[in-house]
Every structure is written in C-alpha cells, then in structure tokens.
Amino acid sequence: MVLLQVLGIVAGVLLQDHDVRHTDFQQLPYHRIFIMLFIELNAPEQVLESINFEVLQSFWYSHQVLLLLSSPRITEMLRK
C-alpha cells in the first residue's frame, strides 16, 4: 500500500531529524503531518470508507515502528 510507504518515509525523516537535532528536535510538524493524513483519509466519503481498516492498520504499524526504533533514543535522552 502506498500509504504505508509514505508513512515510512515520514517516520524515517522524523528519526533522522531527531538524531541530528537531539534536544532541539521539534515534534509538532511531524505530529501535524500524521494527524492531517489521518483526518483526510478518514473523511466520510464513499470511496474512502472501503479502505478505513487498511488506513488504521498502516497508522498503527507506523506508530509501533516509531516506538520500537525510538525507545533506545528516548531512554538515552532521559538518562542525561
């Protein structure tokens, strides 16, 4: 699914940005991207209703990947 690839790219850029900026990292732009995509893809339209479950699965999977990949970084930041 193309959505999963797009979410993967956004997540990859998010992690790279976090690695580069460390404590200056701003999460709000990424949060807005994820929220706007989710809202637009869950709009009450006949065409989109047939893929609602796949959209939800894609966002859940991306969230889980971000949690797994970022947990060592978060614990490292908390130790400092």
C-alpha positions as CSV (number, residue, x, y, z in Angstrom):
1,M,0.0,0.0,0.0
2,V,1.3,3.4,-0.9
3,L,0.2,4.9,2.4
4,L,2.5,2.6,4.3
5,Q,5.4,3.7,2.2
6,V,4.6,7.4,2.7
7,L,4.3,6.9,6.5
8,G,7.6,5.0,6.5
9,I,9.3,7.9,4.7
10,V,7.8,10.4,7.2
11,A,8.9,8.2,10.1
12,G,12.4,7.8,8.7
13,V,12.8,11.6,8.2
14,L,11.5,12.1,11.8
15,L,14.1,9.7,13.2
16,Q,16.9,11.3,11.2
17,D,15.8,14.8,12.3
18,H,15.7,13.6,15.9
19,D,19.3,12.2,15.5
20,V,20.6,15.4,14.1
21,R,18.9,17.9,16.4
22,H,18.8,15.9,19.7
23,T,17.4,18.3,22.3
24,D,16.3,20.9,19.7
25,F,14.1,18.4,18.0
26,Q,10.6,19.7,17.2
27,Q,7.9,17.0,17.0
28,L,5.0,19.3,16.2
29,P,5.5,19.4,12.4
30,Y,5.5,15.6,12.2
31,H,2.5,15.3,14.5
32,R,0.6,17.7,12.2
33,I,1.6,15.6,9.1
34,F,0.4,12.4,10.7
35,I,-2.8,13.9,12.0
36,M,-3.7,15.7,8.8
37,L,-3.1,12.5,6.8
38,F,-5.3,10.5,9.2
39,I,-8.1,13.0,9.1
40,E,-8.1,13.3,5.3
41,L,-8.0,9.6,4.8
42,N,-10.9,9.0,7.3
43,A,-13.2,11.6,5.7
44,P,-16.8,10.4,5.4
45,E,-16.6,9.7,1.6
46,Q,-17.9,6.6,-0.1
47,V,-14.6,5.8,-1.8
48,L,-12.5,6.1,1.4
49,E,-14.9,4.0,3.6
50,S,-13.8,0.8,1.9
51,I,-10.1,1.3,3.0
52,N,-10.7,2.6,6.5
53,F,-9.4,-0.5,8.1
54,E,-6.2,-0.6,6.0
55,V,-5.6,3.1,6.8
56,L,-5.9,2.4,10.5
57,Q,-3.6,-0.6,10.2
58,S,-1.0,1.5,8.4
59,F,-1.0,4.2,11.0
60,W,-0.9,1.6,13.8
61,Y,2.1,-0.2,12.2
62,S,4.0,3.1,11.7
63,H,3.3,4.1,15.3
64,Q,4.6,0.7,16.5
65,V,7.8,1.0,14.4
66,L,8.4,4.5,15.7
67,L,8.0,3.3,19.3
68,L,10.4,0.4,18.8
69,L,13.0,2.4,16.9
70,S,12.8,5.5,19.2
71,S,12.7,3.8,22.6
72,P,16.5,3.5,22.9
73,R,16.9,7.1,21.9
74,I,14.2,8.2,24.5
75,T,15.8,6.3,27.3
76,E,19.2,7.7,26.4
77,M,17.8,11.3,26.5
78,L,16.2,10.6,29.9
79,R,19.5,9.4,31.4
80,K,21.3,12.6,30.5
